[in-house]
Amino acid sequence: MPKKSNVAMFFLASSLLASTASLADGPPAGGDANAWCEANQNACVTWCETRPDEEICQEPECD
């Protein structure tokens, strides 16, 4: 049986990874990408790091 501390650490790590992934989901489909990047500047930069060809990532505000 796993130790309680291992279970707690797994839960904490899983929660952290899930919250980090949700921050980089990108602009909503069909939504205003410019408004999303303005409201979520850190997430915009993170999202654009892996999608440099996206139109919103060409904007100087998202650099």
C-alpha positions in Angstrom: 0.0 0.0 0.0 1.5 3.4 -0.9 2.4 5.8 1.8 0.1 8.7 2.4 2.8 11.2 1.6 3.3 9.6 -1.8 -0.4 9.8 -2.6 -0.5 13.4 -1.5 2.6 14.3 -3.6 1.1 12.6 -6.6 -2.2 14.5 -6.2 -0.3 17.8 -5.8 1.9 17.2 -8.8 -1.1 16.2 -10.9 -3.1 19.3 -9.9 -0.1 21.6 -10.7 0.3 20.0 -14.1 -3.4 20.3 -14.9 -3.5 23.9 -13.9 -0.4 24.8 -15.9 -1.9 23.1 -19.0 -5.2 25.0 -18.6 -3.3 28.3 -18.6 -1.9 27.5 -22.0 -5.1 26.4 -23.7 -5.0 29.4 -26.0 -7.8 31.7 -27.2 -11.3 30.3 -27.2 -12.4 28.8 -30.5 -14.3 31.5 -32.5 -13.4 34.1 -29.8 -11.4 37.3 -30.0 -7.8 36.2 -29.8 -6.6 39.7 -29.3 -8.8 40.2 -26.3 -7.7 36.9 -24.8 -4.0 37.8 -25.2 -4.6 41.1 -23.5 -6.4 39.5 -20.6 -4.0 36.6 -20.3 -0.6 37.9 -21.3 1.5 35.2 -19.6 -0.7 32.5 -21.0 -0.5 34.1 -24.5 3.3 34.1 -24.5 3.3 30.5 -23.3 0.8 29.4 -25.9 2.7 31.2 -28.7 6.0 29.6 -27.8 4.7 26.4 -29.3 2.6 28.0 -32.0 4.7 30.8 -33.6 2.9 30.6 -36.9 -0.5 31.5 -35.4 -1.8 34.9 -36.5 -2.1 36.2 -32.9 1.5 35.2 -32.2 2.7 37.5 -35.0 1.3 40.5 -33.1 4.0 42.5 -31.2 1.9 42.5 -28.0 2.2 38.7 -27.8 6.0 38.7 -28.0 
